[in-house]
Amino acid sequence: MTLKSYFDTSIDVLKNARDHAGVQRCDEAAAAIVSALKNGGRLLVCGNGGSASDAMHITGELVGRFLKERAALDCICLSSNPSVITAWSNDYSYDTVFSRQVQAYGSKGSAILGLSTSGNSGNVIKAFQAAHDMGMVTIGLTGEGGGKMAEVTDILIDVPSRSTPLIQQVHICLYHYICEAVECGMFE
């Protein structure tokens, strides 16, 4: 593989994603987040590995700023507190590390955004189940088809690829779009 061929492959995946029905749900996701925030709820974000880094990135854009100088938005990254993650995982289970935090920080009318390239991350699935029990909206950013997350996700945004790095590249484009749409929706 050459750098040019990698760029060409990336461009092909981006073009396929642009026209994919699942990706067209980004506006619906942004509207759900805006609705949650305007009605006193918050946004929780979670993922594992590279998706944990993306979850932190999203939270940073919304708590800090994306493109507009504005007030902070109520957004918590469930993937970024090592004390909670390691204590809970050690004493109980890594599978419930996010659902436990949903119980702590979630509320009816809030939203949760979970990232999983496979759509099969057990702890994200359990977080979505806990969120549903609380009356929260679940938004999933996944790879093609959504995996097991598709069954517990209100708004599924699936990237038409099975390549983890390429899915993550598209996720960055999608969540940047969502962050901009949320800013516009909150601060017109």
C-alpha positions in Angstrom: 0.0 0.0 0.0 1.2 3.5 -0.8 0.1 6.8 0.9 -1.8 7.7 -2.3 -3.7 4.3 -2.3 -4.5 4.8 1.4 -5.9 8.3 0.6 -7.9 6.8 -2.3 -9.4 4.1 -0.1 -10.2 6.7 2.5 -11.9 8.9 -0.1 -13.9 5.9 -1.4 -15.2 5.1 2.1 -16.1 8.8 2.7 -18.0 8.9 -0.5 -19.8 5.7 0.2 -20.7 7.0 3.7 -21.9 10.4 2.4 -24.7 8.6 0.4 -25.4 5.9 3.0 -28.9 6.0 4.7 -27.5 5.5 8.2 -25.2 8.5 7.9 -28.2 10.6 6.9 -29.4 10.3 10.5 -26.8 12.8 11.8 -29.3 15.6 11.7 -31.7 13.5 13.7 -28.9 12.8 16.2 -28.0 16.5 16.5 -31.7 17.4 17.0 -32.1 14.8 19.8 -29.0 16.2 21.5 -30.2 19.8 21.2 -33.6 18.8 22.5 -32.0 17.0 25.5 -29.8 20.0 26.3 -32.6 22.6 25.9 -34.9 20.7 28.2 -32.4 20.4 31.1 -30.8 17.1 30.2 -27.2 16.3 29.3 -25.3 14.3 26.8 -23.2 11.3 27.9 -20.6 10.0 25.6 -18.7 6.7 25.7 -16.5 4.3 23.7 -13.5 2.0 24.1 -9.9 2.3 22.7 -9.8 4.7 19.8 -13.5 5.3 20.3 -12.8 6.4 23.9 -10.5 9.0 22.5 -13.2 10.1 20.1 -15.7 10.3 23.1 -13.3 12.6 24.9 -12.8 14.6 21.7 -16.6 15.1 21.3 -16.9 16.1 25.0 -14.1 18.6 24.6 -15.8 20.2 21.6 -19.1 20.5 23.4 -18.0 21.6 26.8 -15.3 23.9 25.4 -16.2 25.2 22.0 -16.3 23.9 18.4 -16.7 26.9 16.1 -18.6 29.4 18.2 -17.8 31.4 21.3 -20.6 30.3 23.6 -21.6 28.9 26.9 -20.5 25.4 27.9 -22.8 22.5 27.1 -23.6 19.8 29.6 -21.7 16.9 28.3 -19.9 14.1 30.2 -17.4 11.6 28.8 -17.9 8.2 30.5 -14.6 6.9 29.1 -12.2 9.4 30.7 -12.2 9.0 34.5 -9.6 6.3 35.2 -10.5 6.1 38.9 -14.1 5.2 38.1 -13.2 2.9 35.3 -10.5 1.0 37.1 -12.3 0.8 40.5 -15.6 -0.4 39.0 -13.9 -2.8 36.6 -11.7 -4.3 39.2 -14.5 -4.7 41.8 -17.3 -5.6 39.5 -17.1 -5.8 35.7 -15.7 -3.8 32.8 -19.0 -4.8 31.0 -20.9 -2.5 33.4 -18.5 0.4 33.7 -20.5 2.7 31.5 -24.0 1.6 32.6 -23.0 2.3 36.2 -22.1 5.9 35.2 -25.3 6.2 33.2 -27.1 5.5 36.5 -25.0 8.2 38.2 -25.2 11.0 35.5 -28.1 10.1 33.3 -31.7 11.3 33.6 -35.0 11.1 31.8 -34.8 13.3 28.7 -31.0 13.2 28.5 -29.1 11.5 25.6 -26.2 9.1 25.3 -23.9 8.8 22.3 -21.9 5.6 22.1 -19.1 4.8 19.7 -18.2 1.3 18.6 -16.7 0.4 15.2 -18.0 -3.2 15.5 -21.3 -2.2 17.2 -20.6 -5.1 19.6 -19.0 -3.4 22.6 -20.7 -5.0 25.6 -20.2 -2.1 27.9 -21.7 0.4 25.4 -24.7 -2.0 24.8 -25.3 -2.2 28.6 -25.0 1.6 28.9 -27.7 1.9 26.2 -29.9 -0.6 28.0 -29.6 1.4 31.3 -30.2 4.6 29.4 -33.4 3.2 27.9 -34.6 2.2 31.4 -34.1 5.8 32.4 -36.0 7.3 29.4 -32.9 8.6 27.6 -32.3 8.8 23.8 -29.5 6.5 22.5 -27.4 7.5 19.6 -24.9 5.0 18.1 -21.9 5.6 15.9 -20.9 2.2 14.5 -19.6 0.4 11.5 -21.7 -1.3 8.9 -25.0 -2.7 10.1 -24.5 -1.5 13.7 -23.8 -4.9 15.2 -25.6 -5.8 18.4 -26.0 -2.1 19.2 -28.6 -1.8 16.4 -31.0 -3.6 18.7 -30.7 -1.0 21.5 -30.1 2.2 19.6 -32.8 4.8 18.9 -30.7 6.7 16.3 -28.1 4.4 14.5 -25.5 6.1 12.4 -23.6 3.2 10.8 -20.6 3.7 8.4 -20.7 1.3 5.4 -17.3 -0.3 6.1 -15.8 -3.1 8.2 -12.4 -1.5 8.5 -11.9 -0.1 12.0 -9.4 2.7 11.0 -11.6 3.8 8.1 -14.8 3.7 10.2 -13.0 5.9 12.8 -11.9 8.3 10.1 -15.6 8.7 9.0 -16.7 8.9 12.6 -14.5 12.0 13.0 -16.3 13.7 10.1 -19.7 12.7 11.4 -19.2 13.9 15.0 -17.6 17.1 13.8 -20.8 17.7 11.7 -22.9 16.8 14.7 -21.0 19.2 17.0 -21.5 22.0 14.5 -25.2 21.2 14.2 -25.6 21.1 18.0 -23.9 24.5 18.3 -26.1 26.0 15.6 -29.2 24.5 17.2 -28.3 25.7 20.7 -26.9 29.2 19.8 -28.6 30.5 16.6 
